[in-house]
Amino acid sequence: MFDQKKSSGLSMAMKQTMSLYDKGQPLQTKEDKNDFTIKIANTLEEREAVFRLGYQVYLEKGYIKENYNEWLVQNYDSCEETIIFIVQDQFKNIAGSVTLLFDKNSKLPVEKIYSEEIKELKKLNPKIAELSRLVISPNYRNSKSILVLLFNYLAIYLHRVKEYDGLVVQVNPRHKIYYKALLSFDEIGREKPCPQVQNAPAVLLFLSTQKYKKEMNRCKSDVNSTGKERTLYPYFLNAEQEKLVAYYLVKQSKPITAEEKLYFGLSHSSTGEIVAV
């Protein structure tokens, strides 16, 4: 049974930011910006570290059962399109991670319980990606900047590199206010039990690329918005910086190899897909 009482690193980081939001204070300060770097996981060692962190977090919450390797590996990790972003501290330890899934050759995991909602959504937004396995290390549960980095870079990859129409995510209802208030997501799917995480509740959210660009332009046009604006967009990179980052991400992206698939057991279809974050 999942444990609602245990707060994960992700929950704590979101609570820290929402506390400032409720008090009308700046959502991020200079003190929040530690020596973090962000990149795409493109080696076996980096992927394994992500899978171990995901396992640790999901097991603690009761979302999964124990396994011998202590990895949270999913079928979607074998897809060449799948991208894993990692935030590292100054010692190259993973402080946080998020996985971005694309529907190029198969259905998204979200379609298991929200098939009708996704079908309707794709009438106007045919190219949809999914955010999954968003985790923060317990060692950095008080860092708000990790989430800013992850959301900023995945958004850049989504619209600058892949040119997709939008992003969906299944989230615990306790987290939806963070996405809606601070990132302008829309709620498009009612609360449902998610069987992939021991029937923990989930709601479906969506952010279109068009809305993302609109919010970015609105915030960046006001040079004095940081500190007053009640979203995270003023803390994102500007358009020129986005172009440089997109170039950097394209060069850095490296699909999982056949050897890595074999190492992680992805040549078989025995693992289920865990998608609620």
Secondary structure, DSSP 8 states (H G I E B T S, - for coil): ---SSS--HHHHHHHHHHHHHHHT--S--GGG--S-EEEE--SHHHHHHHHHHHHHHHHHHTSS---TT-----GGGG-TT-EEEEEE-TTS-EEEEEEEEE-SSS--GGGGT-HHHHHHHTTT---EEEEEEEEE-GGGTT-SHHHHHHHHHHHHIIIIIS--SEEEEEE-GGGHHHHHHHH--EEEEEEEEEGGGTTEEEEEEEEEHHHHHHHHHHHHT-TT-TTT-SSSGGGS--HHHHHHHHHHHHHH-----HHHHHHTTTTS---------
